[in-house]
């Protein structure tokens, strides 16, 4: 389960976030590239864009459920 006390500081504010347990597997970026981006310096993924509307939220949720380390959180 994602840790809200360990959020990646690059996440844009909002209900979705990545914590810093990311293993940089690229799965969330493959599922929802408009939402997740890679920080090349740290080798971690962060939420670049908060999802809006049904389709983007569905993609964010698909990425959250697919994450092998449960790094993606949803405070909503």
Phi, psi and omega in degrees: 000134181299143183259111181294345177271358182234033182295143172295128182295347179276349178303138172287149180300142178151187187283334178266144179204161169249138173268182188269018174269007180306136177255010176058045182282343177082357185297313181295325178290330175288320182286317186221071183294340178282348182253320186250141176227161179258135171269104184297329181292320183261343183070035180231156177260149178220165177277112182272330184216125175288134182292144176230136177083164186301316183293314180293321178295320178298320178293318178297319179292321177298317178294319180299315181288333181276343186299120184291340180251006181052044183278338184269128179245159177224107180276002184271000000 
